[in-house]
Amino acid sequence: MSIIDNLKTIKDNIKEVCVQQGRSEQDVNIVAVTKYVSIETARNALDAGLEHLGENRAEVAVEKWEALQPRGKWHFIGSLQSRKVKQIVGKYQYLHSLDRLSLAKELDKRLKDNEVLNCFIQVNVSGEESKAGLHPDQLEKFISDLAVYKKIRVVGLMTMAPFYEDPELTRPTFKGLRELRDHIQALQLDHAPCTELSMGMSNDFKVAIEEGATYVRIGSALVGRE
């Protein structure tokens, strides 16, 4: 199937879930994860009407941005080493993997005075050792400590659920992130409005949306793998 066909199927699924949940489908943003596909396929994704593209390796992320900008809104969704920050600042508008103060400090240093980076804090809700991210108990203090970095805006939280054949088993992870988001949002912090939830991928995005996802990161079900 083509990207256009895949996108229609995914949008239909999103609409169905949103109707069931009493949500607007406009509240759910699709991030096309293009890390396993060529620049040409990423261009095809933009041509199909997708707006958000996600990459997870700095060098490839820059190559795709250079080839395709000014089109698209760019999301860095992988772990970012501090020494590679300079490669993505000024190019990528979103970072989905903020999980340490040393990274925040480097981002704040590298961003220009008039730049603000939209960041999701990565939280390891499931507790899997293989997953990056903060322990939920560390989240509130971490967000408080970020207040000194004026070029970082905490727009929301991100998590990765364990892979299960039955997507329903991911629900506790997504519910847990939503509850954390609601707690932080209630604090009404200027630097951390924390309105968004980045959660859900190709196999479990419908469950994630049922639990409140506003950004879903979809790769293979949308653009395939090459």
Summary of the structure (lengths in Angstrom):
residues: 226
radius of gyration: 16.7
end to end distance: 14.0
largest distance: 47.7
contacts: 764
relative contact order: 0.16
helix: 45%
strand: 19%
